[in-house]
Amino acid sequence: MGDLNKENGTVMPPEAENSNDDSWAASVEPPGGELAIPAPEASDKEIIEEVIDHEEVSLIRKNILTLALPALAEMILMTLVSMADMIMVGRLGPWAITSVGLSNQPMFVAMSMFMALNVGA
């Protein structure tokens, strides 16, 4: 039999042992002319359906919603409070509306960071 080529893991035939030509490696076929591992006959979708456990996926979705819904509700309520502030101050003039709008933005960013920490904990 031939020597093991440690670079690519192939066995060189005896006639190629002394040559530096690796062109023989591409022409070597497995015994019987077939691949050792047959290709799957099922389509990709069928294989994915077999691998994925749908009960586990629904459990993961439920856990994600359990974490995300309170944060989403808090963000919506914060937006409604900011809108109520604008409505109440709206009668005082454009400078009052501008000041409320400018103060709401940094407050919203700060609260968003705290909510992100709250969800992650």
Secondary structure, DSSP 8 states (H G I E B T S, - for coil): ---EETTTTEE--GGGTT----THHHH---GGGS-SS---SS-HHHHHHHHS-HHHHHHHHHHHHHHHHHHHHHHHHHHHHHHHHHHHHGGG-HHHHHHHHHHHHHHHHHHHHHHHHHHH-
